[in-house]
Every structure is written in structure tokens, then in C-alpha cells.
Amino acid sequence: MRRSKYERPTHLIAGGDRPRLTTSAMIASIAGADQPTKPAPFGHTLSALAEKDDRIVGLSADLAKYTDLHIFRAAHPERFYQMGMAEQLLMMSAAGMAREGLQPWVTTYAVFASRRAYDFICLAIAEEMLDVKIVCALPGLTTGYGPSHQATEDIAMFRGMPNLTIIDPCDALEIEQALPAIAAHKGPVYMRLLRGNVPLVLDEYGYSFEFGKAKLIRDGRDTLIISSGLMTMRALEAAKALQKDGIDAGVLHVPTIKPLDEETILAECRKQNRLVVVAENHTVIGGLGEAVAATLMRSDVRPSAFRQIGLPDQFLEAGALPTLHDMYGISTQAVIAQIKGWL
């Protein structure tokens, strides 16, 4: 297998040795072996919402089974539209339906929505402020099928699009809670989707999703980890492990990437002069990390240090997800190692 010349240093991998790439777990769940999960929370929640709102329709680009929209299709077959492998047509059809008073929920892979259909989303949906909800699987490094399927730059692309809200939920609970809020929001939304058996994490912390709000899940005097999506799960796991070594780590979860909850971020970063680490399942270019950094700079808030945990600015390898997460520094052990090194 081709190796990139920009490989992540092996000291970030548990044990110090670069593990061999395999393909046996290329589409494995991100859940740990003993971690509680919920099956297809997006599909089940959308189906329940549609029972109460007859405006809701579902559209897929030949990927209903792989975005959990098949659950909606089974419950509401007359409100499901299979558009085939034509993402531009998918977005234009959704725009037309929204103009007629429907609320289309569009699903595909994040790479196809961001790279192939960007202009159609921008001019047909976002510019017109149409009520279209775009829900995309395989965000960041949640598949091992290489650059053709890994949407490592989707947030960077969509952050620059006016009128578009961006949501990056952490777990099954947040998906269930976010969908009603997204449905109630008037305007286009892009949500990164965790599909299949999705981990259940935030229930342990009494968490509740609020549209546009960041939430402090745990406080810490030594470092504050600001995270979104599955990296909040990693941050919480890392914080528990660091506590055993006498390192007190806080976790600020930011599910709404745009508009960013700058007020909460600034308040938490002002509280103590500590290391601030932004962790995201996305390239370090143009995502949550740079959004937070710009927010701190504009307000002249200066933590003791600022660091990013994210995917490198390169096309990633194909292989098993656990291997890749270690290699590119977003596994729990890699997060722990990096924070210890910075402290």
C-alpha cells in the first residue's frame, strides 16, 4: 500500500510502533467493544417526526440503506424519493420540493454532497434560504475506504457558505435530540451523520442538545478540550484516563459549528489560564479549530497555549478504522498522548 511522505509521527501511536494496515474493519463501527449503542437513530427519529409532520419527505442518491434512510422508507414509502446516483439532481429536486412547501431531508455521503453538489446547494438552496435538511454519512475519518469516501474537508467547504447551519453531533442521544430542533429551524441545515449502531455517550452526563449552543460537559483546571462530533466521545474518554494521572481535563462540546457559540467558547477560555485543545474529526484546515482560534484572536483571549487535534492536510490512507484513528491521532490513546506531551 502506498505510504504518504507526510506520515504522522509514530510516537503518537500507542506502543510507539506503526501498526500494519488491514482492511478487515474498513467499515467498522466507531463504538468500542463494550460500549452501548443505538441502531439507526437518524432513521428512527426522522420516521417518528414524519408521523406528526406531513411536510417531511426523504430523498436519497441510491444510498438509503447506508444513511439509515431505509428506516424512513419502510415507514413512509409514499414520501420517499430515490434519485439515483445523481447528487446535483438530488439537491435540485429537494430545492423544488421545498419551494412547494415540503421539508426535504436529503441523504448521501458527505463527500458527494460537498464535492459534487456544492454549487447546487449554494445557489439553489442556501442562497434562497430554502428549508432543506442535508444529512450526510461518512464524515471525516469514519470509513477506511480512502479519499474517495473520506469527507475530511466538508466543514471547511460549507463554513464559507452563507445561510447554511452546520451540525456535528456526538452520539445517538444527540442525533435523536438534534433532529426535532433541525426540523423546527427555518432554513438549510447540513448535519454530519453517524450511522448504523451509533455509540451512546452523553446520557451519562445528563446532556441535552440546544440548537446553536455549546455545552460544558465537564470542567478541568489543567486543560480544556473543545470538541465536536465523535471527538467529544474521544475527549471524554481521554479526560477520564488523564484524571488517573492527576491531569484535570475539561470538555466543551460544540455540536453547532456554524453559527458558532462564540459567547460560551470565550467565557470558558477566559475562566482559567490553561491549555486549550480543539479536537475534531476533520482536517485541521478550515474547521472547528481555526474557527475557535479566530474567535479567541478577535477577542484578544489568550490561553496559556492553543493546540489542535485533527486530521492532517493530506489525502489519507485506506485501511482499518482503529489503525487509521491511531495513525492520524484521533483515537483516545493518541489524544491522551498528545495532551500529555503538551502539558
Salt bridges, closest charged atoms under 4 A:
GLU7 OE1 - ARG18 NH1 2.91
GLU51 OE2 - HIS76 NE2 3.70
ASP53 OD2 - ARG55 NH2 2.80
GLU87 OE1 - ARG116 NH1 3.56
GLU128 OE1 - ARG99 NH2 3.15
ASP131 OD2 - ARG55 NH1 3.74
ASP131 OD1 - LYS133 NZ 2.51
GLU153 OE2 - ARG115 NE 2.96
ASP154 OD1 - ARG192 NH2 2.90
ASP168 OD2 - ARG192 NH1 3.37
GLU174 OE1 - HIS253 NE2 2.63
GLU176 OE2 - LYS38 NZ 3.17
GLU204 OE2 - LYS240 NZ 2.92
GLU210 OE2 - LYS215 NZ 3.20
ASP219 OD2 - LYS271 NZ 3.00
ASP219 OD1 - ARG274 NH1 3.23
ASP222 OD1 - ARG221 NE 3.84
ASP245 OD2 - LYS340 NZ 2.66
ASP248 OD2 - ARG221 NH1 3.34
GLU262 OE2 - ARG298 NH2 3.10
GLU268 OE1 - LYS271 NZ 3.07
GLU268 OE1 - ARG274 NH2 3.89
GLU280 OE1 - HIS282 ND1 3.93
ASP300 OD1 - ARG302 NE 2.96
GLU317 OE2 - ARG18 NH2 3.88
